[in-house]
Amino acid sequence: MPDDLHASARHHGCDLIVIGRHGEDSHLRTTGLGPVALAAAERTRLPVLLVSPPTAGDGD
């Protein structure tokens, strides 16, 4: 999947990859990145922006 993200971003002329974050695992607690985001960041020269879902009380 990370290679597909990079290929698609390059095909469309993107200059940023944005990945939505959900859940937690050991990678997230130690690096701040989930496995897909971490692999994407390692395989591309494009910047990767990781966004978290809204939490209770956001947008009030």
mmCIF file of the N, C-alpha and C atoms, coordinates in Angstrom:
data_MODEL
# 
_entry.id   MODEL 
# 
loop_
_atom_site.group_PDB 
_atom_site.id 
_atom_site.type_symbol 
_atom_site.label_atom_id 
_atom_site.label_alt_id 
_atom_site.label_comp_id 
_atom_site.label_asym_id 
_atom_site.label_entity_id 
_atom_site.label_seq_id 
_atom_site.pdbx_PDB_ins_code 
_atom_site.Cartn_x 
_atom_site.Cartn_y 
_atom_site.Cartn_z 
_atom_site.occupancy 
_atom_site.B_iso_or_equiv 
_atom_site.pdbx_formal_charge 
_atom_site.auth_seq_id 
_atom_site.auth_comp_id 
_atom_site.auth_asym_id 
_atom_site.auth_atom_id 
_atom_site.pdbx_PDB_model_num 
ATOM 1   N N  . MET A 1 1  ? 0.802   -1.206 0.000   1.00 0.00 ? 1  MET A N  1 
ATOM 2   C CA . MET A 1 1  ? 0.000   0.000  0.000   1.00 0.00 ? 1  MET A CA 1 
ATOM 3   C C  . MET A 1 1  ? 0.847   1.274  0.000   1.00 0.00 ? 1  MET A C  1 
ATOM 4   N N  . PRO A 1 2  ? 1.918   1.374  0.786   1.00 0.00 ? 2  PRO A N  1 
ATOM 5   C CA . PRO A 1 2  ? 2.725   2.592  0.743   1.00 0.00 ? 2  PRO A CA 1 
ATOM 6   C C  . PRO A 1 2  ? 3.286   2.883  -0.643  1.00 0.00 ? 2  PRO A C  1 
ATOM 7   N N  . ASP A 1 3  ? 3.701   1.845  -1.384  1.00 0.00 ? 3  ASP A N  1 
ATOM 8   C CA . ASP A 1 3  ? 4.213   2.067  -2.729  1.00 0.00 ? 3  ASP A CA 1 
ATOM 9   C C  . ASP A 1 3  ? 3.106   2.589  -3.638  1.00 0.00 ? 3  ASP A C  1 
ATOM 10  N N  . ASP A 1 4  ? 1.868   2.089  -3.463  1.00 0.00 ? 4  ASP A N  1 
ATOM 11  C CA . ASP A 1 4  ? 0.729   2.585  -4.237  1.00 0.00 ? 4  ASP A CA 1 
ATOM 12  C C  . ASP A 1 4  ? 0.450   4.053  -3.923  1.00 0.00 ? 4  ASP A C  1 
ATOM 13  N N  . LEU A 1 5  ? 0.547   4.431  -2.666  1.00 0.00 ? 5  LEU A N  1 
ATOM 14  C CA . LEU A 1 5  ? 0.329   5.826  -2.276  1.00 0.00 ? 5  LEU A CA 1 
ATOM 15  C C  . LEU A 1 5  ? 1.339   6.728  -2.966  1.00 0.00 ? 5  LEU A C  1 
ATOM 16  N N  . HIS A 1 6  ? 2.597   6.325  -2.924  1.00 0.00 ? 6  HIS A N  1 
ATOM 17  C CA . HIS A 1 6  ? 3.656   7.122  -3.534  1.00 0.00 ? 6  HIS A CA 1 
ATOM 18  C C  . HIS A 1 6  ? 3.455   7.213  -5.047  1.00 0.00 ? 6  HIS A C  1 
ATOM 19  N N  . ALA A 1 7  ? 3.180   6.091  -5.704  1.00 0.00 ? 7  ALA A N  1 
ATOM 20  C CA . ALA A 1 7  ? 2.979   6.079  -7.155  1.00 0.00 ? 7  ALA A CA 1 
ATOM 21  C C  . ALA A 1 7  ? 1.792   6.946  -7.558  1.00 0.00 ? 7  ALA A C  1 
ATOM 22  N N  . SER A 1 8  ? 0.707   6.866  -6.814  1.00 0.00 ? 8  SER A N  1 
ATOM 23  C CA . SER A 1 8  ? -0.479  7.658  -7.109  1.00 0.00 ? 8  SER A CA 1 
ATOM 24  C C  . SER A 1 8  ? -0.197  9.150  -6.911  1.00 0.00 ? 8  SER A C  1 
ATOM 25  N N  . ALA A 1 9  ? 0.496   9.488  -5.851  1.00 0.00 ? 9  ALA A N  1 
ATOM 26  C CA . ALA A 1 9  ? 0.823   10.883 -5.584  1.00 0.00 ? 9  ALA A CA 1 
ATOM 27  C C  . ALA A 1 9  ? 1.691   11.458 -6.705  1.00 0.00 ? 9  ALA A C  1 
ATOM 28  N N  . ARG A 1 10 ? 2.672   10.700 -7.142  1.00 0.00 ? 10 ARG A N  1 
ATOM 29  C CA . ARG A 1 10 ? 3.533   11.167 -8.239  1.00 0.00 ? 10 ARG A CA 1 
ATOM 30  C C  . ARG A 1 10 ? 2.749   11.268 -9.539  1.00 0.00 ? 10 ARG A C  1 
ATOM 31  N N  . HIS A 1 11 ? 1.885   10.303 -9.806  1.00 0.00 ? 11 HIS A N  1 
ATOM 32  C CA . HIS A 1 11 ? 1.079   10.304 -11.034 1.00 0.00 ? 11 HIS A CA 1 
ATOM 33  C C  . HIS A 1 11 ? 0.200   11.557 -11.109 1.00 0.00 ? 11 HIS A C  1 
ATOM 34  N N  . HIS A 1 12 ? -0.346  11.959 -9.981  1.00 0.00 ? 12 HIS A N  1 
ATOM 35  C CA . HIS A 1 12 ? -1.251  13.112 -9.945  1.00 0.00 ? 12 HIS A CA 1 
ATOM 36  C C  . HIS A 1 12 ? -0.528  14.441 -9.677  1.00 0.00 ? 12 HIS A C  1 
ATOM 37  N N  . GLY A 1 13 ? 0.789   14.403 -9.582  1.00 0.00 ? 13 GLY A N  1 
ATOM 38  C CA . GLY A 1 13 ? 1.553   15.625 -9.377  1.00 0.00 ? 13 GLY A CA 1 
ATOM 39  C C  . GLY A 1 13 ? 1.430   16.206 -7.987  1.00 0.00 ? 13 GLY A C  1 
ATOM 40  N N  . CYS A 1 14 ? 1.110   15.372 -7.023  1.00 0.00 ? 14 CYS A N  1 
ATOM 41  C CA . CYS A 1 14 ? 0.959   15.851 -5.638  1.00 0.00 ? 14 CYS A CA 1 
ATOM 42  C C  . CYS A 1 14 ? 2.318   16.205 -5.039  1.00 0.00 ? 14 CYS A C  1 
ATOM 43  N N  . ASP A 1 15 ? 2.311   17.124 -4.107  1.00 0.00 ? 15 ASP A N  1 
ATOM 44  C CA . ASP A 1 15 ? 3.543   17.453 -3.415  1.00 0.00 ? 15 ASP A CA 1 
ATOM 45  C C  . ASP A 1 15 ? 3.438   17.195 -1.917  1.00 0.00 ? 15 ASP A C  1 
ATOM 46  N N  . LEU A 1 16 ? 2.389   16.485 -1.510  1.00 0.00 ? 16 LEU A N  1 
ATOM 47  C CA . LEU A 1 16 ? 2.170   16.133 -0.109  1.00 0.00 ? 16 LEU A CA 1 
ATOM 48  C C  . LEU A 1 16 ? 1.275   14.906 -0.042  1.00 0.00 ? 16 LEU A C  1 
ATOM 49  N N  . ILE A 1 17 ? 1.604   13.977 0.850   1.00 0.00 ? 17 ILE A N  1 
ATOM 50  C CA . ILE A 1 17 ? 0.751   12.823 1.116   1.00 0.00 ? 17 ILE A CA 1 
ATOM 51  C C  . ILE A 1 17 ? 0.129   13.030 2.489   1.00 0.00 ? 17 ILE A C  1 
ATOM 52  N N  . VAL A 1 18 ? -1.198  12.972 2.564   1.00 0.00 ? 18 VAL A N  1 
ATOM 53  C CA . VAL A 1 18 ? -1.918  13.131 3.828   1.00 0.00 ? 18 VAL A CA 1 
ATOM 54  C C  . VAL A 1 18 ? -2.524  11.788 4.190   1.00 0.00 ? 18 VAL A C  1 
ATOM 55  N N  . ILE A 1 19 ? -2.231  11.301 5.389   1.00 0.00 ? 19 ILE A N  1 
ATOM 56  C CA . ILE A 1 19 ? -2.720  10.005 5.847   1.00 0.00 ? 19 ILE A CA 1 
ATOM 57  C C  . ILE A 1 19 ? -3.505  10.208 7.133   1.00 0.00 ? 19 ILE A C  1 
ATOM 58  N N  . GLY A 1 20 ? -4.725  9.696  7.152   1.00 0.00 ? 20 GLY A N  1 
ATOM 59  C CA . GLY A 1 20 ? -5.543  9.741  8.359   1.00 0.00 ? 20 GLY A CA 1 
ATOM 60  C C  . GLY A 1 20 ? -5.141  8.642  9.320   1.00 0.00 ? 20 GLY A C  1 
ATOM 61  N N  . ARG A 1 21 ? -5.076  8.988  10.568  1.00 0.00 ? 21 ARG A N  1 
ATOM 62  C CA . ARG A 1 21 ? -4.665  8.053  11.608  1.00 0.00 ? 21 ARG A CA 1 
ATOM 63  C C  . ARG A 1 21 ? -5.896  7.553  12.356  1.00 0.00 ? 21 ARG A C  1 
ATOM 64  N N  . HIS A 1 22 ? -5.875  6.286  12.703  1.00 0.00 ? 22 HIS A N  1 
ATOM 65  C CA . HIS A 1 22 ? -6.934  5.742  13.559  1.00 0.00 ? 22 HIS A CA 1 
ATOM 66  C C  . HIS A 1 22 ? -6.337  4.614  14.386  1.00 0.00 ? 22 HIS A C  1 
ATOM 67  N N  . GLY A 1 23 ? -6.868  4.443  15.591  1.00 0.00 ? 23 GLY A N  1 
ATOM 68  C CA . GLY A 1 23 ? -6.391  3.373  16.456  1.00 0.00 ? 23 GLY A CA 1 
ATOM 69  C C  . GLY A 1 23 ? -4.998  3.643  16.987  1.00 0.00 ? 23 GLY A C  1 
ATOM 70  N N  . GLU A 1 24 ? -4.513  2.687  17.750  1.00 0.00 ? 24 GLU A N  1 
ATOM 71  C CA . GLU A 1 24 ? -3.165  2.774  18.306  1.00 0.00 ? 24 GLU A CA 1 
ATOM 72  C C  . GLU A 1 24 ? -2.511  1.419  18.232  1.00 0.00 ? 24 GLU A C  1 
ATOM 73  N N  . ASP A 1 25 ? -1.212  1.411  18.077  1.00 0.00 ? 25 ASP A N  1 
ATOM 74  C CA . ASP A 1 25 ? -0.422  0.187  18.163  1.00 0.00 ? 25 ASP A CA 1 
ATOM 75  C C  . ASP A 1 25 ? 0.956   0.561  18.699  1.00 0.00 ? 25 ASP A C  1 
ATOM 76  N N  . SER A 1 26 ? 1.851   -0.384 18.758  1.00 0.00 ? 26 SER A N  1 
ATOM 77  C CA . SER A 1 26 ? 3.154   -0.114 19.357  1.00 0.00 ? 26 SER A CA 1 
ATOM 78  C C  . SER A 1 26 ? 3.937   0.919  18.551  1.00 0.00 ? 26 SER A C  1 
ATOM 79  N N  . HIS A 1 27 ? 3.832   0.935  17.209  1.00 0.00 ? 27 HIS A N  1 
ATOM 80  C CA . HIS A 1 27 ? 4.541   1.928  16.404  1.00 0.00 ? 27 HIS A CA 1 
ATOM 81  C C  . HIS A 1 27 ? 4.056   3.336  16.749  1.00 0.00 ? 27 HIS A C  1 
ATOM 82  N N  . LEU A 1 28 ? 2.756   3.483  16.864  1.00 0.00 ? 28 LEU A N  1 
ATOM 83  C CA . LEU A 1 28 ? 2.177   4.796  17.115  1.00 0.00 ? 28 LEU A CA 1 
ATOM 84  C C  . LEU A 1 28 ? 2.653   5.365  18.446  1.00 0.00 ? 28 LEU A C  1 
ATOM 85  N N  . ARG A 1 29 ? 2.697   4.526  19.460  1.00 0.00 ? 29 ARG A N  1 
ATOM 86  C CA . ARG A 1 29 ? 3.123   5.021  20.773  1.00 0.00 ? 29 ARG A CA 1 
ATOM 87  C C  . ARG A 1 29 ? 4.596   5.400  20.797  1.00 0.00 ? 29 ARG A C  1 
ATOM 88  N N  . THR A 1 30 ? 5.438   4.718  20.009  1.00 0.00 ? 30 THR A N  1 
ATOM 89  C CA . THR A 1 30 ? 6.872   4.987  20.078  1.00 0.00 ? 30 THR A CA 1 
ATOM 90  C C  . THR A 1 30 ? 7.356   5.985  19.041  1.00 0.00 ? 30 THR A C  1 
ATOM 91  N N  . THR A 1 31 ? 6.747   6.021  17.850  1.00 0.00 ? 31 THR A N  1 
ATOM 92  C CA . THR A 1 31 ? 7.241   6.902  16.793  1.00 0.00 ? 31 THR A CA 1 
ATOM 93  C C  . THR A 1 31 ? 6.263   7.993  16.420  1.00 0.00 ? 31 THR A C  1 
ATOM 94  N N  . GLY A 1 32 ? 5.010   7.867  16.832  1.00 0.00 ? 32 GLY A N  1 
ATOM 95  C CA . GLY A 1 32 ? 3.995   8.816  16.407  1.00 0.00 ? 32 GLY A CA 1 
ATOM 96  C C  . GLY A 1 32 ? 3.384   8.452  15.068  1.00 0.00 ? 32 GLY A C  1 
ATOM 97  N N  . LEU A 1 33 ? 3.833   7.367  14.455  1.00 0.00 ? 33 LEU A N  1 
ATOM 98  C CA . LEU A 1 33 ? 3.323   6.926  13.162  1.00 0.00 ? 33 LEU A CA 1 
ATOM 99  C C  . LEU A 1 33 ? 2.810   5.498  13.249  1.00 0.00 ? 33 LEU A C  1 
ATOM 100 N N  . GLY A 1 34 ? 1.720   5.227  12.555  1.00 0.00 ? 34 GLY A N  1 
ATOM 101 C CA . GLY A 1 34 ? 1.239   3.864  12.408  1.00 0.00 ? 34 GLY A CA 1 
ATOM 102 C C  . GLY A 1 34 ? 2.051   3.148  11.345  1.00 0.00 ? 34 GLY A C  1 
ATOM 103 N N  . PRO A 1 35 ? 1.844   1.854  11.164  1.00 0.00 ? 35 PRO A N  1 
ATOM 104 C CA . PRO A 1 35 ? 2.652   1.081  10.220  1.00 0.00 ? 35 PRO A CA 1 
ATOM 105 C C  . PRO A 1 35 ? 2.542   1.560  8.772   1.00 0.00 ? 35 PRO A C  1 
ATOM 106 N N  . VAL A 1 36 ? 1.358   1.933  8.303   1.00 0.00 ? 36 VAL A N  1 
ATOM 107 C CA . VAL A 1 36 ? 1.204   2.400  6.920   1.00 0.00 ? 36 VAL A CA 1 
ATOM 108 C C  . VAL A 1 36 ? 1.879   3.753  6.746   1.00 0.00 ? 36 VAL A C  1 
ATOM 109 N N  . ALA A 1 37 ? 1.634   4.671  7.675   1.00 0.00 ? 37 ALA A N  1 
ATOM 110 C CA . ALA A 1 37 ? 2.244   5.999  7.588   1.00 0.00 ? 37 ALA A CA 1 
ATOM 111 C C  . ALA A 1 37 ? 3.769   5.905  7.683   1.00 0.00 ? 37 ALA A C  1 
ATOM 112 N N  . LEU A 1 38 ? 4.262   5.065  8.552   1.00 0.00 ? 38 LEU A N  1 
ATOM 113 C CA . LEU A 1 38 ? 5.700   4.892  8.705   1.00 0.00 ? 38 LEU A CA 1 
ATOM 114 C C  . LEU A 1 38 ? 6.312   4.346  7.415   1.00 0.00 ? 38 LEU A C  1 
ATOM 115 N N  . ALA A 1 39 ? 5.686   3.317  6.833   1.00 0.00 ? 39 ALA A N  1 
ATOM 116 C CA . ALA A 1 39 ? 6.197   2.745  5.584   1.00 0.00 ? 39 ALA A CA 1 
ATOM 117 C C  . ALA A 1 39 ? 6.129   3.759  4.446   1.00 0.00 ? 39 ALA A C  1 
ATOM 118 N N  . ALA A 1 40 ? 5.044   4.530  4.372   1.00 0.00 ? 40 ALA A N  1 
ATOM 119 C CA . ALA A 1 40 ? 4.914   5.549  3.323   1.00 0.00 ? 40 ALA A CA 1 
ATOM 120 C C  . ALA A 1 40 ? 6.007   6.608  3.470   1.00 0.00 ? 40 ALA A C  1 
ATOM 121 N N  . ALA A 1 41 ? 6.243   7.051  4.687   1.00 0.00 ? 41 ALA A N  1 
ATOM 122 C CA . ALA A 1 41 ? 7.263   8.070  4.933   1.00 0.00 ? 41 ALA A CA 1 
ATOM 123 C C  . ALA A 1 41 ? 8.656   7.558  4.575   1.00 0.00 ? 41 ALA A C  1 
ATOM 124 N N  . GLU A 1 42 ? 8.904   6.287  4.792   1.00 0.00 ? 42 GLU A N  1 
ATOM 125 C CA . GLU A 1 42 ? 10.210  5.709  4.478   1.00 0.00 ? 42 GLU A CA 1 
ATOM 126 C C  . GLU A 1 42 ? 10.420  5.517  2.982   1.00 0.00 ? 42 GLU A C  1 
ATOM 127 N N  . ARG A 1 43 ? 9.329   5.395  2.216   1.00 0.00 ? 43 ARG A N  1 
ATOM 128 C CA . ARG A 1 43 ? 9.437   5.064  0.791   1.00 0.00 ? 43 ARG A CA 1 
ATOM 129 C C  . ARG A 1 43 ? 9.254   6.248  -0.150  1.00 0.00 ? 43 ARG A C  1 
ATOM 130 N N  . THR A 1 44 ? 9.064   7.429  0.365   1.00 0.00 ? 44 THR A N  1 
ATOM 131 C CA . THR A 1 44 ? 8.825   8.577  -0.503  1.00 0.00 ? 44 THR A CA 1 
ATOM 132 C C  . THR A 1 44 ? 9.682   9.754  -0.090  1.00 0.00 ? 44 THR A C  1 
ATOM 133 N N  . ARG A 1 45 ? 9.936   10.615 -1.063  1.00 0.00 ? 45 ARG A N  1 
ATOM 134 C CA . ARG A 1 45 ? 10.623  11.875 -0.760  1.00 0.00 ? 45 ARG A CA 1 
ATOM 135 C C  . ARG A 1 45 ? 9.619   12.985 -0.512  1.00 0.00 ? 45 ARG A C  1 
ATOM 136 N N  . LEU A 1 46 ? 8.348   12.691 -0.749  1.00 0.00 ? 46 LEU A N  1 
ATOM 137 C CA . LEU A 1 46 ? 7.299   13.678 -0.498  1.00 0.00 ? 46 LEU A CA 1 
ATOM 138 C C  . LEU A 1 46 ? 7.055   13.806 1.007   1.00 0.00 ? 46 LEU A C  1 
ATOM 139 N N  . PRO A 1 47 ? 6.668   14.981 1.466   1.00 0.00 ? 47 PRO A N  1 
ATOM 140 C CA . PRO A 1 47 ? 6.297   15.101 2.874   1.00 0.00 ? 47 PRO A CA 1 
ATOM 141 C C  . PRO A 1 47 ? 5.024   14.315 3.147   1.00 0.00 ? 47 PRO A C  1 
ATOM 142 N N  . VAL A 1 48 ? 4.941   13.757 4.335   1.00 0.00 ? 48 VAL A N  1 
ATOM 143 C CA . VAL A 1 48 ? 3.773   12.984 4.762   1.00 0.00 ? 48 VAL A CA 1 
ATOM 144 C C  . VAL A 1 48 ? 3.171   13.681 5.973   1.00 0.00 ? 48 VAL A C  1 
ATOM 145 N N  . LEU A 1 49 ? 1.895   14.046 5.855   1.00 0.00 ? 49 LEU A N  1 
ATOM 146 C CA . LEU A 1 49 ? 1.168   14.688 6.951   1.00 0.00 ? 49 LEU A CA 1 
ATOM 147 C C  . LEU A 1 49 ? 0.229   13.669 7.555   1.00 0.00 ? 49 LEU A C  1 
ATOM 148 N N  . LEU A 1 50 ? 0.374   13.407 8.825   1.00 0.00 ? 50 LEU A N  1 
ATOM 149 C CA . LEU A 1 50 ? -0.466  12.454 9.549   1.00 0.00 ? 50 LEU A CA 1 
ATOM 150 C C  . LEU A 1 50 ? -1.507  13.230 10.338  1.00 0.00 ? 50 LEU A C  1 
ATOM 151 N N  . VAL A 1 51 ? -2.781  12.952 10.088  1.00 0.00 ? 51 VAL A N  1 
ATOM 152 C CA . VAL A 1 51 ? -3.852  13.663 10.789  1.00 0.00 ? 51 VAL A CA 1 
ATOM 153 C C  . VAL A 1 51 ? -4.622  12.707 11.681  1.00 0.00 ? 51 VAL A C  1 
ATOM 154 N N  . SER A 1 52 ? -4.998  13.186 12.840  1.00 0.00 ? 52 SER A N  1 
ATOM 155 C CA . SER A 1 52 ? -5.763  12.395 13.800  1.00 0.00 ? 52 SER A CA 1 
ATOM 156 C C  . SER A 1 52 ? -7.249  12.677 13.644  1.00 0.00 ? 52 SER A C  1 
ATOM 157 N N  . PRO A 1 53 ? -8.085  11.701 13.991  1.00 0.00 ? 53 PRO A N  1 
ATOM 158 C CA . PRO A 1 53 ? -9.523  11.955 13.952  1.00 0.00 ? 53 PRO A CA 1 
ATOM 159 C C  . PRO A 1 53 ? -9.904  12.934 15.058  1.00 0.00 ? 53 PRO A C  1 
ATOM 160 N N  . PRO A 1 54 ? -11.027 13.616 14.900  1.00 0.00 ? 54 PRO A N  1 
ATOM 161 C CA . PRO A 1 54 ? -11.458 14.535 15.963  1.00 0.00 ? 54 PRO A CA 1 
ATOM 162 C C  . PRO A 1 54 ? -11.752 13.778 17.250  1.00 0.00 ? 54 PRO A C  1 
ATOM 163 N N  . THR A 1 55 ? -11.530 14.425 18.337  1.00 0.00 ? 55 THR A N  1 
ATOM 164 C CA . THR A 1 55 ? -11.836 13.837 19.636  1.00 0.00 ? 55 THR A CA 1 
ATOM 165 C C  . THR A 1 55 ? -13.086 14.506 20.192  1.00 0.00 ? 55 THR A C  1 
ATOM 166 N N  . ALA A 1 56 ? -13.635 13.928 21.225  1.00 0.00 ? 56 ALA A N  1 
ATOM 167 C CA . ALA A 1 56 ? -14.840 14.499 21.843  1.00 0.00 ? 56 ALA A CA 1 
ATOM 168 C C  . ALA A 1 56 ? -14.569 15.955 22.213  1.00 0.00 ? 56 ALA A C  1 
ATOM 169 N N  . GLY A 1 57 ? -15.482 16.803 21.838  1.00 0.00 ? 57 GLY A N  1 
ATOM 170 C CA . GLY A 1 57 ? -15.347 18.215 22.147  1.00 0.00 ? 57 GLY A CA 1 
ATOM 171 C C  . GLY A 1 57 ? -14.709 19.036 21.037  1.00 0.00 ? 57 GLY A C  1 
ATOM 172 N N  . ASP A 1 58 ? -14.111 18.390 20.022  1.00 0.00 ? 58 ASP A N  1 
ATOM 173 C CA . ASP A 1 58 ? -13.547 19.134 18.893  1.00 0.00 ? 58 ASP A CA 1 
ATOM 174 C C  . ASP A 1 58 ? -14.673 19.752 18.087  1.00 0.00 ? 58 ASP A C  1 
ATOM 175 N N  . GLY A 1 59 ? -14.465 20.942 17.613  1.00 0.00 ? 59 GLY A N  1 
ATOM 176 C CA . GLY A 1 59 ? -15.436 21.608 16.764  1.00 0.00 ? 59 GLY A CA 1 
ATOM 177 C C  . GLY A 1 59 ? -16.587 22.250 17.500  1.00 0.00 ? 59 GLY A C  1 
ATOM 178 N N  . ASP A 1 60 ? -16.509 22.272 18.807  1.00 0.00 ? 60 ASP A N  1 
ATOM 179 C CA . ASP A 1 60 ? -17.598 22.921 19.573  1.00 0.00 ? 60 ASP A CA 1 
ATOM 180 C C  . ASP A 1 60 ? -17.430 24.408 19.563  1.00 0.00 ? 60 ASP A C  1 
# 
